[in-house]
Structures are given as C-alpha cells and as structure tokens.
C-alpha cells in the first residue's frame, strides 16, 4: 500500500470450501472464454456483465460476497492496488511512441491540466451542492478525477504499433493520472487533518507534488531499463534467462513498485514508467519496425528469445501477452467486488439524492469542460476531443483512492457521502461507458477512415 497502517480486514467472503464458490468461479471463467467473441458483437463490455454478477453474488443476492467498503477498506485497498499496478504496467508496455514524440502532448495535458481542472470543478460541486467541507470536496475530486486503466481496454491502443491519437491519449492519460491523483488525495486528507501538509503547504508541494512524482517516474524508468538490458544481455550473449517471462513481468512490477514506496515516491507512476522503459529498450533495438513479425515467429519457436535481432521484441511482446491475461482476470475480480459494494450501499438505503444530479454533471459537464480547456490549442480534431471528453471512465482507480482515504482515518457523515457518490459514479461509468463504447468506437473508426481519405485527396 502507498502509506499508512493497514488494519486487519474482517472475514467477508463465505468459506472458500463452499462448493458454490467453485461453481461460480468456474462458470464465470468458462463463460469468459466461450462468450468473448459474442460480447464483442454486443453493444456492451464484459464489465457490465461482471457488475451484474457482483450484484447477484452480494449480500442482497446469493450472499457469497458480503463486503462493506468502510469495514473492509484495507482488503479493498489491497485488491484494487494490485489490479491497478498490473494495468498500469500493461498500459506502459502498449505505448511504443518515443517520449519526445508529439503524441505525448495530449496525454500529458489530460493527466495534468484537465485533471487539475476536473478536481477544481468537482470541489466546487462538492462544497456548493453536496455540502462537503473544502477538504472532503478536494478528496472527492482526487478520487473521481483519474480515468481508469483497468476498465478502459476497449478505448486504449490495440497494439504497440497503434498510433491513433484518441486511443493513445486515453491510454497515456490513464497511465499517468492514476499517479498524479495522489497529491490531490493527500491535499484533501491534509485539510481534514489526516496528513501533514506543512506550513503554507510547503511540505505538500515539495514532497507530495514534486519529489514523489519525479522520484516515482525516475525509479520506474531506471529499473525498467536496467532489467530489460540485463535480460537481453543474458539471452543474446549466454542464451540464459529464457522463458518465464511472466516472472519477469511480475518481478519488474514488484521491484519498481516496492522501491518507489521505500523512498516515499508514487509506486503507480513507477510501475507505469517501468513498462514504458521496457518498451523503450525494445524500440531502441528494433527501430520503427512493428514487432508483430517477431511475435508470429515466436509462436512456433522460442529461438527468437535469443536471436540478436528479435530478442528485444520477443521479450516485450511475451511480457505484454502475460500482462493482458492477468489484467482480464483482475478486471473480473474487481468489478464483481464493485457490484457487491454498490448492492450493499443501495440496500442500506443511505444513497444521497444528490447522486441523481452529481453523476450526470460529472460525465456530461465537468469532464467535457476540463477536456476542452486542457486540450485547447493542442491541434486535436473536434471529433477526437468529443470522444476523449466522453470516455473519462471511472473505475478501479477511484475505488482504490476511496479505500485509501478510508484506511487513513476518513470517517463520519462526509465520508459516507463521498463513499456513496464515488461508488455510484463508478457503477454508472461501468454501465454507461460499457454500453456506449462499442457503437461509439465503431463510429469513430468510420470517421477516422473518412478523415484519412480526405487528407489523402487533399495531398
């Protein structure tokens, strides 16, 4: 965990020896495999189905998952933390564009400028509309501002050679702002008396904003580069360290995340930077040639792993393939938990009426305004800006920050309001974005083809 003491979670799942668990887990996994192609043809994502399953397994359904976000915050923080770091590393591996490439301007603007504007707007809405204190409102902004890397796979880059500006912007934004949201969360906790900010916010600015961000990115980049080059050296020169690329992925995640936390830096940014660094080493060795041909040859033989020319791409693609599988499993587990938590919250009857206007306000007004202001003068096409504004998915990252705040002493009526609003926002995002992603992305691809044809004719 990022910081603070972890309280032992209560036992909230039915005993794992309950045969119903084996039936449910096996059934879900089999359905994932059998229905994947069918789901891709439907106007919804698998996340919507997992959310519904979570409702069904909750305390108001089958009773297999009995979770309370307040009492089980340490457990929920741990589960979501693991899911987020896996997804962030995967996102970094997907982005094969050089750091100095103009493509990076959009995700950087979104992750810093647009996110800051979103926090400010949510803070105003929280104080004026929800009756929260300034600290609790800023905390709510920090929880809801970052877009989600776990549930956004349908709008992210489809493969490392994908340079579409919309997909690249959303992938980069999700990778960056799950780390850049931490200073906001710490600011909110500090104003609530739960985190040290220092006189005139000096400690917060120097440590939480500057140092932790820069150190996290630096540690991840350094470890990712060193590990990647060491593996390539052993494979090319000594034909060693071949295979077990899943261990390599998990090991690099653990090293970068743990090292960052040990020095008080942001582990989320370190993991994302480690994925970027590994991909950067691959690209430096392979050049602009997409690594697809290497992947195809690697299916038949692992000789590519030690081949001087193909080893970098083989390493990167093998790690990415494992990470994507792990990410899918994490998505199932966490969205089931989200469904169970929302069901329990609804059953309590404590949902504030304000969620009826706050959630639409966030998705239809605050996010679009923040994106428009953050991307002003970027050169992006209006259609791309509109799609980016809509696909501000809120999900596992928001649930992590909520649990993080609760484990750090955020309690009382304001915490209940923030908890309910955050959970409903996440569940709504899973549903509305899950239903709209397939038809909208198909429409975007048609626009993209027409735009390319028009540019070709103009040239």
C-alpha positions in Angstrom: 0.0 0.0 0.0 1.2 3.5 -0.6 1.4 4.6 3.0 -0.2 4.3 6.4 -1.2 1.4 8.6 -3.3 -1.5 7.3 -5.9 -2.8 9.7 -6.8 -6.5 9.5 -9.9 -6.9 7.4 -12.8 -8.9 8.7 -13.7 -12.1 7.1 -16.1 -11.1 4.4 -16.2 -13.9 1.9 -18.0 -17.2 2.5 -15.5 -20.0 3.2 -13.6 -20.9 0.0 -14.6 -24.5 0.6 -18.2 -23.6 -0.1 -18.9 -25.6 -3.3 -20.9 -22.6 -4.6 -17.7 -20.7 -5.0 -16.1 -23.3 -7.2 -19.2 -23.4 -9.3 -19.4 -19.6 -9.6 -15.7 -19.1 -10.3 -15.6 -21.9 -12.8 -18.7 -20.8 -14.5 -17.5 -17.2 -14.9 -14.1 -18.2 -16.3 -15.7 -20.7 -18.7 -18.2 -18.0 -19.9 -15.3 -15.5 -20.3 -13.6 -18.0 -22.7 -16.8 -19.1 -24.6 -18.6 -15.8 -24.8 -15.7 -13.4 -25.6 -16.5 -13.2 -29.3 -20.2 -12.8 -28.6 -19.6 -10.0 -26.1 -17.5 -8.1 -28.7 -20.5 -8.1 -31.0 -22.9 -6.8 -28.4 -23.3 -3.1 -27.6 -21.7 -3.5 -24.1 -18.5 -4.6 -22.5 -17.8 -7.6 -20.3 -17.5 -5.2 -17.3 -21.3 -4.6 -17.4 -21.8 -8.4 -17.1 -19.4 -8.7 -14.2 -21.1 -5.8 -12.4 -24.4 -7.5 -12.7 -22.8 -10.8 -11.4 -21.4 -8.8 -8.5 -24.9 -7.7 -7.6 -26.2 -11.2 -7.8 -23.4 -12.6 -5.5 -23.7 -9.7 -3.0 -25.3 -9.8 0.4 -28.7 -8.9 -1.1 -28.4 -11.8 -3.6 -26.7 -15.1 -3.2 -24.8 -13.9 -0.2 -21.4 -15.1 -1.4 -19.8 -11.7 -1.2 -20.5 -9.7 2.0 -18.4 -6.6 1.7 -18.6 -3.2 3.4 -16.4 -0.5 2.0 -15.9 1.0 5.4 -15.1 -2.1 7.5 -13.3 -3.8 4.6 -11.4 -0.8 3.3 -7.9 -2.4 3.9 -8.9 -5.5 1.9 -10.5 -3.5 -0.9 -7.4 -1.2 -1.0 -5.1 -4.2 -1.4 -7.2 -5.8 -4.1 -7.7 -2.6 -6.2 -4.0 -1.7 -5.7 -2.9 -5.0 -7.2 -5.3 -4.6 -10.1 -4.2 -1.0 -10.8 -0.4 -1.7 -10.8 -0.9 -4.7 -13.2 -2.9 -2.5 -15.6 -0.5 0.5 -15.4 2.4 -1.7 -16.3 0.4 -3.1 -19.2 -0.5 0.4 -20.4 3.2 1.4 -20.3 4.1 -1.6 -22.4 1.5 -0.7 -25.0 2.8 2.8 -25.6 5.7 2.4 -28.1 5.9 6.0 -29.1 9.2 7.8 -28.2 8.8 10.1 -25.2 9.7 13.2 -27.2 7.1 12.4 -29.9 4.3 15.0 -30.2 1.7 12.2 -29.5 2.6 12.6 -25.8 1.3 16.2 -25.6 -2.3 15.0 -25.4 -2.0 12.5 -22.5 0.3 14.9 -20.6 -2.3 17.7 -21.0 -5.1 15.4 -19.9 -3.2 13.9 -16.9 -2.1 17.2 -15.5 -4.1 20.2 -16.8 -7.5 18.5 -17.4 -7.3 16.5 -14.2 -6.5 19.6 -12.2 -9.5 21.4 -13.7 -11.7 18.4 -13.0 -10.6 18.4 -9.4 -11.4 22.1 -9.1 -14.8 21.7 -10.7 -15.7 18.7 -8.5 -14.5 20.6 -5.4 -16.9 23.4 -6.3 -19.8 21.0 -6.8 -18.9 19.2 -3.6 -18.9 22.3 -1.5 -21.9 24.1 -3.1 -24.1 21.1 -4.0 -23.1 18.2 -1.6 -22.4 20.4 1.5 -18.9 19.0 1.9 -16.1 20.8 3.6 -13.3 22.0 1.3 -11.0 19.1 2.4 -13.7 16.5 1.7 -14.6 18.1 -1.6 -11.0 18.1 -2.8 -10.7 14.5 -1.7 -13.8 13.6 -3.7 -12.1 15.4 -6.7 -9.0 13.3 -6.2 -11.0 10.1 -6.1 -13.1 10.8 -9.2 -10.7 12.8 -11.3 -8.4 10.0 -12.6 -9.6 7.9 -15.6 -9.3 4.1 -15.2 -6.6 1.9 -16.7 -8.3 -1.4 -15.8 -11.7 -0.9 -17.5 -10.6 1.2 -20.4 -9.1 -1.5 -22.6 -11.7 -1.1 -25.3 -10.7 2.6 -25.9 -6.9 2.1 -25.4 -4.3 1.4 -28.0 -5.0 -2.1 -29.5 -1.3 -3.0 -30.1 2.1 -1.3 -29.6 2.1 -0.1 -33.2 -1.2 1.7 -32.8 -0.7 5.5 -33.0 -4.2 6.7 -33.2 -4.3 9.9 -31.3 -7.6 9.2 -29.5 -6.5 5.8 -28.2 -3.0 7.0 -27.4 -4.3 9.9 -25.4 -6.7 7.8 -23.3 -4.1 5.2 -22.7 -1.5 7.7 -21.7 -3.9 9.6 -19.5 -5.0 6.5 -17.6 -1.4 5.6 -17.1 -0.3 9.0 -15.8 -3.2 10.3 -13.8 -3.6 7.3 -11.5 -0.3 8.5 -10.0 -0.8 12.2 -10.4 -4.0 12.0 -8.4 -2.1 11.2 -5.2 -1.1 14.8 -4.4 -4.7 15.8 -4.6 -5.8 13.0 -2.3 -3.1 13.9 0.2 -4.1 17.6 0.0 -7.7 16.6 0.8 -6.6 14.4 3.7 -4.3 17.1 4.9 -7.1 19.7 5.0 -9.1 17.2 7.0 -6.2 16.9 9.5 -5.3 13.3 8.3 -2.0 14.1 6.5 0.9 16.5 7.2 0.9 19.4 4.7 3.5 21.7 6.4 3.3 25.4 6.9 1.8 27.2 3.9 1.6 23.8 2.1 5.4 23.7 1.7 5.8 20.1 2.6 2.9 19.1 0.4 4.4 21.0 -2.6 7.9 19.8 -2.2 7.4 16.2 -1.1 3.9 15.1 -2.3 3.9 17.0 -5.5 7.4 17.4 -6.8 9.6 14.8 -5.1 7.2 11.8 -5.0 6.2 12.3 -8.7 9.7 12.8 -10.1 11.1 10.0 -7.9 8.4 7.6 -8.9 8.9 8.2 -12.6 12.7 8.1 -12.3 12.8 4.9 -10.3 10.5 3.1 -12.7 12.4 4.2 -15.7 15.7 3.2 -14.3 14.7 -0.2 -13.1 12.7 -0.9 -16.3 15.8 0.0 -18.4 18.3 -2.0 -16.3 16.2 -5.1 -16.1 15.4 -5.1 -19.8 19.0 -4.6 -20.8 20.2 -7.3 -18.4 17.7 -9.8 -19.7 18.7 -9.0 -23.3 22.4 -9.4 -22.5 21.9 -12.8 -20.8 19.8 -14.0 -23.7 21.9 -12.8 -26.6 25.3 -13.5 -25.1 24.8 -16.5 -22.9 21.5 -17.8 -24.1 20.3 -17.6 -20.5 17.2 -16.2 -18.8 15.0 -17.7 -21.5 11.3 -18.3 -20.7 9.3 -17.5 -17.6 8.5 -14.0 -19.0 5.6 -13.9 -16.6 8.0 -14.0 -13.7 9.9 -11.2 -15.4 6.8 -9.1 -15.6 5.7 -9.7 -12.0 9.3 -9.2 -10.8 9.7 -5.8 -12.5 6.4 -4.7 -11.2 7.3 -5.7 -7.7 10.8 -4.1 -7.9 9.6 -0.8 -9.3 6.6 -0.5 -7.0 8.3 -1.6 -3.8 11.4 0.6 -4.5 9.3 3.6 -5.1 7.3 3.1 -1.9 10.5 2.6 0.2 11.7 6.1 -0.7 8.3 7.7 -0.4 7.6 8.0 -4.1 4.5 7.1 -6.0 4.5 3.5 -6.9 1.8 3.8 -9.5 3.9 6.2 -11.6 7.0 3.9 -11.1 5.2 0.9 -12.4 3.9 2.8 -15.5 7.3 4.2 -16.1 8.9 0.7 -15.8 6.5 -0.5 -18.6 7.4 2.4 -20.7 11.1 1.9 -20.2 11.0 -1.8 -21.1 9.1 -0.9 -24.3 11.6 1.9 -24.9 14.5 -0.5 -24.8 12.7 -2.8 -27.3 12.1 0.1 -29.7 15.6 1.3 -29.5 16.8 -2.1 -30.6 14.1 -2.9 -33.1 13.5 0.5 -34.6 10.3 1.6 -36.2 9.5 -1.9 -37.5 6.5 -3.2 -35.6 7.3 -6.3 -33.5 4.3 -8.3 -35.0 6.5 -10.5 -37.2 8.6 -11.4 -34.2 5.5 -12.4 -32.2 4.3 -14.7 -35.1 7.7 -16.4 -35.4 7.9 -16.8 -31.6 4.7 -18.9 -31.6 6.5 -21.7 -33.3 9.8 -21.5 -31.6 11.5 -19.7 -28.7 14.6 -19.2 -30.7 13.6 -15.6 -31.2 14.2 -15.1 -27.5 18.0 -15.4 -28.0 18.2 -14.1 -31.5 20.2 -10.8 -31.5 17.7 -9.0 -33.8 14.5 -10.5 -32.5 15.2 -10.8 -28.8 14.0 -7.3 -27.7 10.7 -7.6 -29.4 10.2 -11.1 -28.2 10.8 -10.1 -24.6 8.5 -7.1 -24.8 5.6 -9.0 -26.5 5.9 -12.0 -24.3 5.6 -9.8 -21.2 2.7 -7.9 -22.7 0.8 -11.1 -23.6 1.0 -12.3 -20.0 0.1 -8.9 -18.5 -3.0 -8.7 -20.7 -4.2 -12.1 -19.5 -3.6 -11.0 -15.9 -5.4 -7.8 -16.4 -8.5 -9.6 -17.6 -8.6 -11.7 -14.5 -8.1 -8.7 -12.3 -11.0 -6.9 -14.1 -13.3 -9.8 -13.3 -12.4 -9.9 -9.6 -12.6 -6.2 -9.0 -15.8 -5.5 -11.0 -17.5 -8.3 -9.1 -16.4 -6.5 -5.9 -17.8 -3.2 -7.2 -21.1 -4.8 -7.9 -21.3 -6.3 -4.4 -20.3 -3.0 -2.8 -22.9 -1.0 -4.7 -25.6 -3.5 -3.9 -24.8 -3.3 -0.2 -24.8 0.5 -0.4 -28.2 0.5 -2.1 -29.5 -2.0 0.5 -28.5 0.3 3.3 -30.9 3.0 1.9 -28.3 5.7 2.5 -27.8 6.9 -1.1 -27.9 10.7 -1.1 -30.4 12.1 -3.5 -27.6 14.3 -4.8 -26.1 11.4 -6.8 -29.0 11.9 -9.3 -27.6 15.2 -10.4 -23.9 14.9 -9.5 -23.1 11.8 -11.7 -24.6 13.3 -14.9 -22.9 16.6 -14.0 -19.6 14.9 -13.8 -19.9 13.0 -17.1 -21.8 15.5 -19.2 -20.4 18.8 -18.0 -17.4 18.7 -15.7 -15.3 16.2 -17.7 -16.1 17.8 -21.1 -15.3 21.2 -19.8 -12.0 20.0 -18.3 -11.0 18.2 -21.5 -11.9 21.2 -23.7 -9.8 23.6 -21.6 -6.9 21.2 -21.2 -6.7 20.4 -24.9 -7.2 24.0 -26.1 -4.7 24.7 -28.8 -3.5 21.1 -29.0 -4.4 20.6 -32.7 -6.7 17.7 -32.0 -9.7 17.3 -34.2 -13.0 18.3 -32.6 -14.3 14.8 -33.1 -11.4 13.4 -31.2 -11.8 15.9 -28.4 -15.5 15.0 -28.1 -14.7 11.2 -27.8 -12.0 11.9 -25.3 -14.4 14.0 -23.3 -16.9 11.2 -23.1 -14.6 8.3 -22.4 -13.5 9.6 -19.0 -14.1 6.2 -17.4 -14.1 6.0 -13.6 -13.4 2.6 -12.1 -10.9 0.6 -10.1 -8.6 3.6 -9.6 -11.4 5.6 -8.0 -12.3 2.6 -5.7 -8.6 2.4 -4.7 -8.4 6.0 -3.7 -11.7 5.8 -1.8 -10.4 2.8 0.2 -7.1 4.5 0.7 -8.8 7.5 2.2 -10.9 5.4 4.5 -7.9 3.4 5.8 -6.3 6.7 6.6 -9.0 7.8 9.0 -11.6 9.5 6.8 -14.8 8.8 8.7 -18.1 10.4 9.6 -21.0 11.8 7.6 -18.8 13.4 5.0 -17.1 10.0 4.4 -20.5 8.4 4.0 -21.4 10.9 1.4 -18.1 10.6 -0.5 -18.4 6.8 -0.3 -21.9 6.7 -1.8 -21.2 9.2 -4.5 -17.9 7.5 -5.5 -19.5 4.0 -5.7 -22.5 5.2 -7.7 -20.2 7.1 -10.0 -18.0 4.0 -10.7 -21.0 1.7 -11.2 -22.7 4.3 -13.5 -19.4 4.6 -15.5 -19.1 0.9 -16.0 -22.7 0.7 -17.3 -23.0 3.9 -19.5 -19.5 3.7 -20.9 -19.7 -0.1 -21.3 -22.9 0.2 -23.3 -21.7 3.1 -25.4 -18.1 2.1 -26.2 -18.8 -0.4 -29.0 -21.1 1.7 -31.1 -19.2 4.9 -30.5 -15.8 3.4 -31.3 -17.2 1.9 -34.5 -18.5 5.4 -35.4 -15.1 6.8 -34.6 -13.3 4.3 -36.8 -15.6 5.2 -39.7 -14.9 8.9 -39.1 -11.2 8.1 -38.9 -11.3 6.3 -42.3 -13.1 9.3 -43.9 -10.7 11.7 -42.4 -7.7 9.8 -43.8 -9.3 9.7 -47.2 -10.0 13.4 -47.2 -6.3 14.1 -46.2 -5.1 11.8 -49.0 -7.2 13.6 -51.6 -6.1 17.0 -50.3 -2.4 15.9 -50.6 
